[in-house]
Amino acid sequence: MKTVIRQVKSLSMSCDRVGNLLLAKFSTVGASDVCIQIPANIIFWLLKHLPVNQNPYLQAPPPPPTIDQRDWENPYTPRAFTVNCKEMPGALRMTFNLDRKPDLTIVLDPSNVELMRQVMVLYTKDLIDLDAA
């Protein structure tokens, strides 16, 4: 299966009621928004491995896309099984292996990496870490 690659402009995330996944919506350059469901175990792994911003002058990304009930109810929104990350100069490449669509590779600039990290930290109180000892 081929991989779809998207450059992210901005992103938003929302937690499900059970606390086992986040819905991530990525606003992308030159394409429509992309939604994926990211299980809590991947979120906790990412929080351990995402780089923390060291630039005090980092500017915020553009306004994030809106997540609404239709995004949650869309039966075609894929779920991530795994994620592979590669840090590159000035960007982070994340490839999500998805259950029902081609793999999705998103490229995040440092401001979007930091936004993603901060949003995931905010949701840790709502998520259940099944891998915690």
N, CA, C and O atoms as a MOPAC input file, in Angstrom:
PM7 MOZYME 1SCF
protein

 N      0.83800 1    -1.17200 1     0.00000 1
 C      0.00000 1     0.00000 1     0.00000 1
 C      0.88800 1     1.24200 1     0.00000 1
 O      1.92200 1     1.27500 1     0.66700 1
 N      0.48200 1     2.24700 1    -0.74200 1
 C      1.28600 1     3.46100 1    -0.79900 1
 C      1.09000 1     4.32300 1     0.43900 1
 O      0.16400 1     4.11000 1     1.22200 1
 N      1.96100 1     5.28300 1     0.60100 1
 C      1.89700 1     6.19900 1     1.73000 1
 C      1.50000 1     7.57700 1     1.22700 1
 O      2.04000 1     8.05600 1     0.23000 1
 N      0.56700 1     8.21200 1     1.90800 1
 C      0.15100 1     9.57500 1     1.61100 1
 C      0.98900 1    10.49900 1     2.49200 1
 O      1.11800 1    10.26300 1     3.69400 1
 N      1.56200 1    11.55400 1     1.89700 1
 C      2.40100 1    12.49000 1     2.64700 1
 C      1.73300 1    13.86100 1     2.63900 1
 O      1.32700 1    14.35400 1     1.58700 1
 N      1.62300 1    14.46800 1     3.80400 1
 C      1.00000 1    15.79000 1     3.94900 1
 C      1.85100 1    16.68700 1     4.84300 1
 O      2.33500 1    16.26000 1     5.89100 1
 N      2.02700 1    17.94500 1     4.40900 1
 C      2.67300 1    18.97500 1     5.21300 1
 C      1.58800 1    19.63300 1     6.05700 1
 O      0.60100 1    20.13100 1     5.51600 1
 N      1.76000 1    19.63900 1     7.37200 1
 C      0.74300 1    20.15100 1     8.28800 1
 C      0.89300 1    21.65500 1     8.47400 1
 O      1.98800 1    22.15700 1     8.72800 1
 N     -0.25300 1    22.38200 1     8.34000 1
 C     -0.29500 1    23.81300 1     8.64600 1
 C     -0.62600 1    24.01400 1    10.12200 1
 O      0.01500 1    24.80200 1    10.81600 1
 N     -1.64300 1    23.28300 1    10.58600 1
 C     -2.07100 1    23.37200 1    11.97200 1
 C     -2.84000 1    22.10100 1    12.30700 1
 O     -3.14700 1    21.30100 1    11.42300 1
 N     -3.14900 1    21.91900 1    13.59200 1
 C     -3.82500 1    20.70100 1    14.01800 1
 C     -4.69200 1    20.96900 1    15.22400 1
 O     -4.51100 1    21.95200 1    15.94300 1
 N     -5.64300 1    20.06800 1    15.43100 1
 C     -6.43200 1    20.09000 1    16.66300 1
 C     -6.66900 1    18.64300 1    17.07700 1
 O     -6.57700 1    17.72400 1    16.26300 1
 N     -6.97100 1    18.46400 1    18.34000 1
 C     -7.20000 1    17.12500 1    18.88200 1
 C     -8.37600 1    17.17800 1    19.84400 1
 O     -8.65900 1    18.21300 1    20.44900 1
 N     -9.05900 1    16.03900 1    19.97700 1
 C    -10.19500 1    15.91900 1    20.87600 1
 C    -10.19200 1    14.50900 1    21.45100 1
 O     -9.88000 1    13.54900 1    20.74600 1
 N    -10.53800 1    14.38100 1    22.73400 1
 C    -10.52700 1    13.09200 1    23.42200 1
 C    -11.90800 1    12.45100 1    23.38200 1
 O    -12.92000 1    13.14200 1    23.50100 1
 N    -11.95200 1    11.12100 1    23.21300 1
 C    -13.23000 1    10.41800 1    23.26600 1
 C    -13.71600 1    10.32900 1    24.71500 1
 O    -12.96600 1    10.61900 1    25.64700 1
 N    -14.97100 1     9.92900 1    24.89300 1
 C    -15.56100 1     9.88500 1    26.23900 1
 C    -14.97000 1     8.79800 1    27.11700 1
 O    -14.94600 1     8.92600 1    28.34100 1
 N    -14.49300 1     7.73100 1    26.49600 1
 C    -13.96000 1     6.59700 1    27.25200 1
 C    -12.54000 1     6.87300 1    27.74100 1
 O    -12.13800 1     6.37100 1    28.79100 1
 N    -11.78500 1     7.66100 1    26.99400 1
 C    -10.40500 1     7.95900 1    27.37600 1
 C     -9.39900 1     7.00700 1    26.78400 1
 O     -8.30800 1     6.83300 1    27.32600 1
 N     -9.76600 1     6.37400 1    25.64700 1
 C     -8.79600 1     5.46700 1    25.05200 1
 C     -8.24400 1     5.95300 1    23.72200 1
 O     -7.41400 1     5.26800 1    23.12300 1
 N     -8.68100 1     7.12500 1    23.23400 1
 C     -8.07400 1     7.65500 1    22.01200 1
 C     -8.34100 1     9.13400 1    21.85200 1
 O     -9.25700 1     9.70100 1    22.44800 1
 N     -7.50000 1     9.74100 1    21.02000 1
 C     -7.69100 1    11.12600 1    20.60700 1
 C     -8.02000 1    11.13100 1    19.12600 1
 O     -7.49400 1    10.32300 1    18.36000 1
 N     -8.89000 1    12.04000 1    18.73000 1
 C     -9.13500 1    12.29200 1    17.32200 1
 C     -8.24800 1    13.46100 1    16.94700 1
 O     -8.35500 1    14.53600 1    17.53800 1
 N     -7.38000 1    13.26600 1    15.98000 1
 C     -6.49200 1    14.33400 1    15.51400 1
 C     -6.96200 1    14.78600 1    14.14800 1
 O     -7.22900 1    13.96600 1    13.27000 1
 N     -7.06200 1    16.08700 1    13.97300 1
 C     -7.44700 1    16.66500 1    12.68400 1
 C     -6.31800 1    17.59300 1    12.25600 1
 O     -5.96400 1    18.53900 1    12.96000 1
 N     -5.76700 1    17.29900 1    11.09300 1
 C     -4.63500 1    18.05100 1    10.57300 1
 C     -5.08400 1    18.90400 1     9.39800 1
 O     -5.64600 1    18.39300 1     8.42900 1
 N     -4.83600 1    20.19700 1     9.48600 1
 C     -5.02500 1    21.09900 1     8.36400 1
 C     -3.72500 1    21.03200 1     7.56700 1
 O     -2.64700 1    21.26400 1     8.11400 1
 N     -3.82300 1    20.71500 1     6.27200 1
 C     -2.61600 1    20.45600 1     5.49600 1
 C     -2.42700 1    21.45600 1     4.35800 1
 O     -3.36800 1    22.13200 1     3.94400 1
 N     -1.20800 1    21.53500 1     3.86700 1
 C     -0.86100 1    22.41700 1     2.76600 1
 C     -1.29600 1    21.75400 1     1.45300 1
 O     -0.87800 1    20.63600 1     1.15500 1
 N     -2.12600 1    22.43700 1     0.68000 1
 C     -2.49700 1    21.96400 1    -0.64400 1
 C     -3.43600 1    20.77400 1    -0.68600 1
 O     -3.59500 1    20.16100 1    -1.74100 1
 N     -4.06400 1    20.42800 1     0.43300 1
 C     -4.98900 1    19.29600 1     0.45300 1
 C     -6.05000 1    19.54800 1     1.51800 1
 O     -5.94700 1    20.49100 1     2.30200 1
 N     -7.06500 1    18.69900 1     1.53800 1
 C     -8.12400 1    18.85000 1     2.53500 1
 C     -7.62700 1    18.39100 1     3.90700 1
 O     -6.57600 1    17.76100 1     4.02500 1
 N     -8.40400 1    18.72100 1     4.93500 1
 C     -8.06800 1    18.28900 1     6.29200 1
 C     -8.06500 1    16.76400 1     6.36700 1
 O     -8.78000 1    16.09000 1     5.62600 1
 N     -7.25100 1    16.23800 1     7.27100 1
 C     -7.12500 1    14.79600 1     7.46000 1
 C     -7.39900 1    14.47700 1     8.92100 1
 O     -6.82200 1    15.10500 1     9.81000 1
 N     -8.28200 1    13.49600 1     9.18500 1
 C     -8.57600 1    13.04500 1    10.54300 1
 C     -8.07500 1    11.62100 1    10.72700 1
 O     -8.18200 1    10.78600 1     9.82900 1
 N     -7.52600 1    11.35900 1    11.90800 1
 C     -7.18400 1     9.99300 1    12.29700 1
 C     -7.44900 1     9.83500 1    13.78600 1
 O     -7.37500 1    10.79200 1    14.55700 1
 N     -7.76000 1     8.60500 1    14.16800 1
 C     -7.92100 1     8.27300 1    15.58200 1
 C     -6.59500 1     7.72000 1    16.07900 1
 O     -6.02500 1     6.80400 1    15.48600 1
 N     -6.11000 1     8.29300 1    17.18300 1
 C     -4.82200 1     7.86300 1    17.73500 1
 C     -5.07200 1     7.27000 1    19.11900 1
 O     -5.48700 1     7.98900 1    20.02900 1
 N     -4.82500 1     5.96500 1    19.29300 1
 C     -5.03800 1     5.32300 1    20.59600 1
 C     -4.14100 1     5.91800 1    21.68500 1
 O     -3.06300 1     6.44300 1    21.40800 1
 N     -4.61700 1     5.82100 1    22.93400 1
 C     -3.91000 1     6.39600 1    24.07700 1
 C     -2.48300 1     5.85600 1    24.20700 1
 O     -1.57600 1     6.60500 1    24.57100 1
 N     -2.27000 1     4.56400 1    23.91600 1
 C     -0.91600 1     4.02600 1    24.06600 1
 C      0.07100 1     4.73700 1    23.13600 1
 O      1.23200 1     4.92100 1    23.50200 1
 N     -0.36900 1     5.13600 1    21.95000 1
 C      0.50600 1     5.88000 1    21.03800 1
 C      0.73100 1     7.28900 1    21.57900 1
 O      1.83800 1     7.82000 1    21.48600 1
 N     -0.32100 1     7.90300 1    22.14800 1
 C     -0.18600 1     9.25100 1    22.71400 1
 C      0.85400 1     9.25600 1    23.82900 1
 O      1.71800 1    10.13200 1    23.86400 1
 N      0.77900 1     8.28000 1    24.74700 1
 C      1.74900 1     8.24000 1    25.84400 1
 C      3.16200 1     7.95800 1    25.33300 1
 O      4.13200 1     8.48300 1    25.88000 1
 N      3.28600 1     7.14100 1    24.29600 1
 C      4.60700 1     6.88900 1    23.70000 1
 C      5.15000 1     8.17000 1    23.08500 1
 O      6.31800 1     8.51000 1    23.27500 1
 N      4.29500 1     8.88600 1    22.34200 1
 C      4.73400 1    10.13900 1    21.72200 1
 C      5.18900 1    11.14600 1    22.77200 1
 O      6.18800 1    11.83900 1    22.57800 1
 N      4.46300 1    11.23000 1    23.88000 1
 C      4.84300 1    12.19000 1    24.91900 1
 C      6.21800 1    11.89500 1    25.51300 1
 O      6.91200 1    12.80700 1    25.96300 1
 N      6.60500 1    10.63600 1    25.51300 1
 C      7.94300 1    10.28100 1    25.99900 1
 C      9.03200 1    10.58500 1    24.97900 1
 O     10.20200 1    10.70700 1    25.34100 1
 N      8.65700 1    10.71100 1    23.69200 1
 C      9.66300 1    10.79900 1    22.63900 1
 C      9.65200 1    12.08100 1    21.80800 1
 O     10.62200 1    12.35700 1    21.10200 1
 N      8.58200 1    12.86700 1    21.87400 1
 C      8.55300 1    14.11200 1    21.09400 1
 C      9.54300 1    15.11900 1    21.67900 1
 O      9.65800 1    15.25700 1    22.89700 1
 N     10.25000 1    15.81300 1    20.79900 1
 C     11.17300 1    16.83800 1    21.31500 1
 C     10.40300 1    18.00800 1    21.91400 1
 O      9.34800 1    18.40000 1    21.41600 1
 N     10.94900 1    18.55200 1    22.98600 1
 C     10.36600 1    19.72500 1    23.64200 1
 C     10.99400 1    20.96500 1    23.02600 1
 O     12.20000 1    21.00600 1    22.78300 1
 N     10.17200 1    21.97100 1    22.77800 1
 C     10.65600 1    23.19900 1    22.15800 1
 C     11.73600 1    23.85800 1    23.01400 1
 O     11.58000 1    23.99700 1    24.22700 1
 N     12.81200 1    24.25500 1    22.38300 1
 C     13.89700 1    24.97200 1    23.05700 1
 C     14.00800 1    26.41600 1    22.56500 1
 O     14.84200 1    27.17900 1    23.05200 1
 N     13.16100 1    26.78900 1    21.59700 1
 C     13.22200 1    28.11000 1    20.99000 1
 C     12.22000 1    29.04000 1    21.67800 1
 O     11.01200 1    28.85100 1    21.53700 1
 N     12.70600 1    30.05100 1    22.42600 1
 C     11.77800 1    30.95700 1    23.11300 1
 C     11.02300 1    31.87900 1    22.15200 1
 O     10.07300 1    32.54400 1    22.56500 1
 N     11.42700 1    31.93200 1    20.88300 1
 C     10.80300 1    32.80800 1    19.89400 1
 C      9.89900 1    32.05100 1    18.92600 1
 O      9.49500 1    32.59400 1    17.89800 1
 N      9.58500 1    30.82100 1    19.24600 1
 C      8.74900 1    30.00100 1    18.38300 1
 C      7.36900 1    30.64700 1    18.22900 1
 O      6.72500 1    30.99800 1    19.21900 1
 N      6.92500 1    30.80000 1    16.98600 1
 C      5.61900 1    31.40600 1    16.73300 1
 C      4.55200 1    30.32600 1    16.63300 1
 O      4.81200 1    29.21600 1    16.17100 1
 N      3.35700 1    30.66800 1    17.06900 1
 C      2.23800 1    29.72500 1    17.02100 1
 C      1.84600 1    29.44300 1    15.57200 1
 O      1.97200 1    30.31900 1    14.71600 1
 N      1.37200 1    28.23100 1    15.29200 1
 C      0.88900 1    27.92700 1    13.95000 1
 C     -0.42500 1    28.65200 1    13.67000 1
 O     -1.00400 1    29.25200 1    14.57500 1
 N     -0.90500 1    28.60300 1    12.41400 1
 C     -2.19900 1    29.22000 1    12.09300 1
 C     -3.32100 1    28.60900 1    12.94200 1
 O     -3.12100 1    27.57000 1    13.57200 1
 N     -4.49500 1    29.24600 1    12.96400 1
 C     -5.61600 1    28.69200 1    13.73800 1
 C     -5.88800 1    27.23500 1    13.35200 1
 O     -5.79300 1    26.86300 1    12.18200 1
 N     -6.22900 1    26.41700 1    14.35400 1
 C     -6.43700 1    24.99100 1    14.08600 1
 C     -7.78000 1    24.72100 1    13.41200 1
 O     -8.69900 1    25.53600 1    13.49700 1
 N     -7.88800 1    23.56500 1    12.73900 1
 C     -9.18000 1    23.17900 1    12.17900 1
 C    -10.13900 1    22.81300 1    13.31500 1
 O     -9.70200 1    22.42400 1    14.39800 1
 N    -11.41500 1    22.93600 1    13.07000 1
 C    -12.43400 1    22.64100 1    14.07000 1
 C    -12.82200 1    21.16900 1    14.00600 1
 O    -13.03500 1    20.61900 1    12.92600 1
 N    -12.90800 1    20.54600 1    15.15900 1
 C    -13.40700 1    19.17600 1    15.24800 1
 C    -14.85600 1    19.24800 1    15.71000 1
 O    -15.16400 1    19.88300 1    16.71900 1
 N    -15.74400 1    18.59200 1    14.96400 1
 C    -17.14600 1    18.55500 1    15.37900 1
 C    -17.63400 1    17.10800 1    15.44500 1
 O    -16.86800 1    16.17800 1    15.19200 1
 N    -18.88900 1    16.92300 1    15.78100 1
 C    -19.43900 1    15.58300 1    15.96700 1
 C    -19.35400 1    14.73400 1    14.70100 1
 O    -19.19100 1    13.51600 1    14.77800 1
 N    -19.46400 1    15.37400 1    13.53900 1
 C    -19.35300 1    14.62500 1    12.27500 1
 C    -17.99400 1    13.95500 1    12.14100 1
 O    -17.89300 1    12.85300 1    11.60100 1
 N    -16.94800 1    14.61600 1    12.63000 1
 C    -15.60400 1    14.01900 1    12.57500 1
 C    -15.55800 1    12.75200 1    13.42800 1
 O    -14.95700 1    11.75200 1    13.03500 1
 N    -16.20100 1    12.80500 1    14.60600 1
 C    -16.22500 1    11.63500 1    15.48200 1
 C    -17.06000 1    10.50400 1    14.89500 1
 O    -16.71700 1     9.33200 1    15.05200 1
 N    -18.14300 1    10.84600 1    14.22500 1
 C    -19.06900 1     9.83800 1    13.71300 1
 C    -18.72100 1     9.30600 1    12.33400 1
 O    -19.34500 1     8.34900 1    11.87600 1
 N    -17.74600 1     9.89400 1    11.66100 1
 C    -17.38100 1     9.46600 1    10.31900 1
 C    -16.83200 1     8.03700 1    10.35100 1
 O    -15.78500 1     7.79300 1    10.95100 1
 N    -17.53200 1     7.08800 1     9.70700 1
 C    -17.08400 1     5.68900 1     9.75900 1
 C    -15.81200 1     5.43800 1     8.94700 1
 O    -15.21700 1     4.36500 1     9.04500 1
 N    -15.39800 1     6.41300 1     8.15400 1
 C    -14.20900 1     6.24100 1     7.31100 1
 C    -12.94500 1     6.80900 1     7.93900 1
 O    -11.86400 1     6.70500 1     7.35900 1
 N    -13.07100 1     7.41200 1     9.12200 1
 C    -11.88000 1     7.93000 1     9.80000 1
 C    -11.03100 1     6.75200 1    10.24600 1
 O    -11.48700 1     5.91700 1    11.02700 1
 N     -9.78800 1     6.67700 1     9.75100 1
 C     -8.94900 1     5.53000 1    10.10200 1
 C     -8.39600 1     5.63000 1    11.51800 1
 O     -8.33200 1     6.70600 1    12.11300 1
 N     -8.00400 1     4.48500 1    12.02900 1
 C     -7.38800 1     4.38600 1    13.35600 1
 C     -5.92600 1     4.00800 1    13.16800 1
 O     -5.60100 1     3.14600 1    12.35100 1
 N     -5.05200 1     4.65000 1    13.91900 1
 C     -3.61800 1     4.35500 1    13.84100 1
 C     -3.30500 1     3.09200 1    14.63500 1
 O     -3.77500 1     2.91900 1    15.75900 1
 N     -2.50200 1     2.20800 1    14.03400 1
 C     -1.99200 1     1.02800 1    14.73100 1
 C     -0.63700 1     1.31900 1    15.35200 1
 O     -0.35900 1     0.94500 1    16.49200 1
 N      0.20300 1     2.00000 1    14.56900 1
 C      1.55500 1     2.32600 1    15.02000 1
 C      1.94800 1     3.68300 1    14.45200 1
 O      1.30500 1     4.20600 1    13.54200 1
 N      3.02100 1     4.24300 1    15.01100 1
 C      3.59200 1     5.47000 1    14.46900 1
 C      5.11300 1     5.34000 1    14.49600 1
 O      5.69100 1     4.81200 1    15.44600 1
 N      5.73900 1     5.82800 1    13.44500 1
 C      7.19700 1     5.91700 1    13.37600 1
 C      7.54200 1     7.38200 1    13.18700 1
 O      6.94400 1     8.07200 1    12.36100 1
 N      8.50600 1     7.84800 1    13.95500 1
 C      8.89600 1     9.25900 1    13.90000 1
 C     10.34700 1     9.38200 1    13.47100 1
 O     11.19500 1     8.56300 1    13.82600 1
 N     10.60700 1    10.42200 1    12.70200 1
 C     11.98800 1    10.73100 1    12.33000 1
 C     12.16900 1    12.23600 1    12.43700 1
 O     11.46700 1    13.02000 1    11.79700 1
 N     13.14100 1    12.61500 1    13.27100 1
 C     13.44700 1    14.02900 1    13.42800 1
 C     14.36300 1    14.44600 1    12.29000 1
 O     15.38400 1    13.81000 1    12.02800 1
 N     13.97700 1    15.53000 1    11.61700 1
 C     14.76200 1    16.07200 1    10.50300 1
 C     15.08600 1    17.52200 1    10.84200 1
 O     14.47100 1    18.09700 1    11.74100 1
 N     16.04000 1    18.12200 1    10.13500 1
 C     16.33300 1    19.53700 1    10.40100 1
 C     15.08900 1    20.39700 1    10.17200 1
 O     14.59400 1    20.48900 1     9.04900 1
 N     14.58800 1    21.02200 1    11.23000 1
 C     13.44100 1    21.91600 1    11.12100 1
 C     12.09500 1    21.24200 1    10.95600 1
 O     11.11100 1    21.91400 1    10.64500 1
 N     12.02000 1    19.92700 1    11.15500 1
 C     10.73400 1    19.23300 1    10.97800 1
 C     10.75300 1    17.88200 1    11.68300 1
 O     11.80700 1    17.34800 1    12.02800 1
 N      9.57000 1    17.35800 1    11.88100 1
 C      9.40800 1    16.01000 1    12.41200 1
 C      8.48800 1    15.27400 1    11.44900 1
 O      7.40000 1    15.75000 1    11.12800 1
 N      8.93300 1    14.11200 1    10.99300 1
 C      8.12500 1    13.29000 1    10.09200 1
 C      7.52400 1    12.15000 1    10.89600 1
 O      8.24100 1    11.38100 1    11.53600 1
 N      6.19700 1    12.04600 1    10.85700 1
 C      5.48800 1    10.99100 1    11.58200 1
 C      4.71200 1    10.15400 1    10.56700 1
 O      3.89500 1    10.68300 1     9.81300 1
 N      4.96900 1     8.84800 1    10.55200 1
 C      4.24000 1     7.95600 1     9.66100 1
 C      3.32700 1     7.07100 1    10.49600 1
 O      3.78100 1     6.28200 1    11.32500 1
 N      2.03500 1     7.22200 1    10.25800 1
 C      1.02400 1     6.43300 1    10.94700 1
 C      0.62300 1     5.25400 1    10.07900 1
 O      0.24200 1     5.43300 1     8.92200 1
 N      0.70600 1     4.05300 1    10.62900 1
 C      0.18500 1     2.86200 1     9.97600 1
 C     -1.29400 1     2.80900 1    10.34600 1
 O     -1.63800 1     2.71500 1    11.52500 1
 N     -2.17400 1     2.86900 1     9.33700 1
 C     -3.61000 1     2.99000 1     9.56800 1
 C     -4.34900 1     1.69400 1     9.26300 1
 O     -3.87600 1     0.86400 1     8.48600 1
 N     -5.51000 1     1.53100 1     9.88000 1
 C     -6.27100 1     0.29200 1     9.72900 1
 C     -6.99600 1     0.16700 1     8.39400 1
 O     -7.17000 1    -0.95100 1     7.91100 1
 N     -7.42500 1     1.26200 1     7.78100 1
 C     -8.25300 1     1.10600 1     6.59200 1
 C     -7.91400 1     2.03200 1     5.43500 1
 O     -8.66200 1     2.09800 1     4.46000 1
 N     -6.83600 1     2.72300 1     5.52400 1
 C     -6.40200 1     3.61700 1     4.44800 1
 C     -4.90600 1     3.45100 1     4.28800 1
 O     -4.25100 1     2.82900 1     5.12500 1
 N     -4.35600 1     4.01000 1     3.20200 1
 C     -2.89600 1     3.96100 1     3.07000 1
 C     -2.23800 1     4.65400 1     4.26100 1
 O     -2.82800 1     5.54100 1     4.87800 1
 N     -1.01400 1     4.23900 1     4.57800 1
 C     -0.27400 1     4.89100 1     5.65600 1
 C     -0.25500 1     6.39500 1     5.40800 1
 O     -0.25900 1     6.85000 1     4.26500 1
 N     -0.23500 1     7.15300 1     6.49200 1
 C     -0.21800 1     8.60700 1     6.40300 1
 C      1.06300 1     9.12100 1     7.02700 1
 O      1.35800 1     8.84000 1     8.18900 1
 N      1.82100 1     9.87600 1     6.24800 1
 C      3.00200 1    10.54600 1     6.76400 1
 C      2.69200 1    12.02800 1     6.83300 1
 O      2.32800 1    12.64800 1     5.83400 1
 N      2.84000 1    12.58800 1     8.02400 1
 C      2.66500 1    14.02000 1     8.19300 1
 C      4.01200 1    14.62500 1     8.54100 1
 O      4.82500 1    14.02300 1     9.24300 1
 N      4.22700 1    15.82100 1     8.03800 1
 C      5.45700 1    16.55100 1     8.31600 1
 C      5.06100 1    17.78500 1     9.11600 1
 O      4.28700 1    18.62700 1     8.66100 1
 N      5.61800 1    17.86600 1    10.32900 1
 C      5.28800 1    18.94400 1    11.25500 1
 C      6.48400 1    19.86900 1    11.43200 1
 O      7.60200 1    19.40500 1    11.65000 1
 N      6.25200 1    21.18300 1    11.33800 1
 C      7.31000 1    22.12500 1    11.66900 1
 C      7.39500 1    22.21900 1    13.19600 1
 O      6.51400 1    21.70800 1    13.88700 1
 N      8.42900 1    22.85600 1    13.73000 1
 C      8.58800 1    22.89800 1    15.19300 1
 C      7.39300 1    23.47900 1    15.94000 1
 O      7.09100 1    23.02300 1    17.04300 1
 N      6.70100 1    24.46900 1    15.37700 1
 C      5.55600 1    25.04900 1    16.09800 1
 C      4.41100 1    24.04200 1    16.20200 1
 O      3.71300 1    24.01100 1    17.21500 1
 N      4.20600 1    23.21900 1    15.17300 1
 C      3.15900 1    22.20700 1    15.23500 1
 C      3.55900 1    21.02400 1    16.11200 1
 O      2.70100 1    20.40900 1    16.74500 1
 N      4.82900 1    20.70200 1    16.15700 1
 C      5.29300 1    19.66100 1    17.08100 1
 C      5.00800 1    20.08700 1    18.50800 1
 O      4.49700 1    19.30100 1    19.30600 1
 N      5.33600 1    21.32500 1    18.83100 1
 C      5.10600 1    21.83000 1    20.18500 1
 C      3.60900 1    21.92400 1    20.48800 1
 O      3.18400 1    21.60000 1    21.59600 1
 N      2.80400 1    22.36600 1    19.51300 1
 C      1.35700 1    22.41000 1    19.71100 1
 C      0.82500 1    21.00400 1    19.98700 1
 O      0.03900 1    20.81700 1    20.91600 1
 N      1.23500 1    20.03200 1    19.20800 1
 C      0.79000 1    18.65300 1    19.40400 1
 C      1.19600 1    18.14800 1    20.78600 1
 O      0.39100 1    17.53000 1    21.48300 1
 N      2.42100 1    18.40600 1    21.17700 1
 C      2.91200 1    17.95600 1    22.48300 1
 C      2.09600 1    18.57800 1    23.60900 1
 O      1.69500 1    17.88300 1    24.54200 1
 N      1.84900 1    19.88400 1    23.52600 1
 C      1.09500 1    20.57000 1    24.57700 1
 C     -0.35200 1    20.08000 1    24.65800 1
 O     -0.88300 1    19.90100 1    25.75300 1
 N     -0.98500 1    19.86400 1    23.51500 1
 C     -2.36700 1    19.36800 1    23.51500 1
 C     -2.41800 1    17.96600 1    24.10900 1
 O     -3.31000 1    17.66200 1    24.90200 1
 N     -1.47500 1    17.11300 1    23.73600 1
 C     -1.46300 1    15.75800 1    24.28400 1
 C     -1.23600 1    15.77700 1    25.79600 1
 O     -1.84500 1    14.99000 1    26.52100 1
 N     -0.37400 1    16.66000 1    26.27300 1
 C     -0.15000 1    16.79100 1    27.72200 1
 C     -1.45600 1    17.18500 1    28.41300 1
 O     -1.77800 1    16.64700 1    29.47200 1
 N     -2.21000 1    18.11500 1    27.82600 1
 C     -3.48200 1    18.53600 1    28.41600 1
 C     -4.47200 1    17.37500 1    28.51700 1
 O     -5.26900 1    17.32200 1    29.45400 1
 N     -4.42800 1    16.45400 1    27.56500 1
 C     -5.37200 1    15.33600 1    27.56400 1
 C     -4.90400 1    14.14000 1    28.39500 1
 O     -5.66100 1    13.18000 1    28.53700 1
 N     -3.69800 1    14.15800 1    28.94300 1
 C     -3.23200 1    12.98400 1    29.69700 1
 C     -4.12400 1    12.66900 1    30.89200 1
 O     -4.24900 1    11.50300 1    31.26600 1
 N     -4.74400 1    13.67100 1    31.49800 1
 C     -5.63700 1    13.41300 1    32.63700 1
 C     -6.92000 1    12.70400 1    32.20300 1
 O     -7.57700 1    12.06300 1    33.02300 1
 N     -7.28300 1    12.81200 1    30.91700 1
 C     -8.50200 1    12.18900 1    30.39600 1
 C     -8.25300 1    10.82100 1    29.76500 1
 O     -9.19100 1    10.05900 1    29.53400 1
 N     -6.98300 1    10.51300 1    29.48900 1
 C     -6.64100 1     9.26200 1    28.80400 1
 C     -6.24800 1     8.17800 1    29.79800 1
 O     -5.72300 1     8.46500 1    30.87400 1
 N     -6.50300 1     6.95200 1    29.43200 1
 C     -6.16100 1     5.81300 1    30.26200 1
 C     -4.87900 1     5.18900 1    29.70600 1
 O     -4.85500 1     4.73600 1    28.56200 1
 N     -3.82700 1     5.16700 1    30.50600 1
 C     -2.55000 1     4.57100 1    30.10100 1
 C     -2.54200 1     3.11900 1    30.53500 1
 O     -2.19000 1     2.81200 1    31.67400 1
 N     -2.92600 1     2.22100 1    29.63600 1
 C     -3.00400 1     0.80100 1    29.95700 1
 C     -1.62100 1     0.16300 1    30.12300 1
 O     -1.49600 1    -0.91600 1    30.70300 1
 N     -0.58400 1     0.83800 1    29.61100 1
 C      0.77400 1     0.31600 1    29.72000 1
 C      1.49000 1     0.78800 1    30.99000 1
 O      2.61100 1     0.35700 1    31.26000 1
 N      0.85200 1     1.67000 1    31.77200 1
 C      1.48200 1     2.17400 1    32.99900 1
 C      1.58500 1     1.04400 1    34.03100 1
 O      0.68800 1     0.21100 1    34.16500 1
 N      2.68700 1     1.04900 1    34.73800 1
 C      2.91500 1    -0.01300 1    35.74700 1
 C      2.28300 1     0.35900 1    37.06400 1
 O      2.36800 1    -0.40300 1    38.02700 1

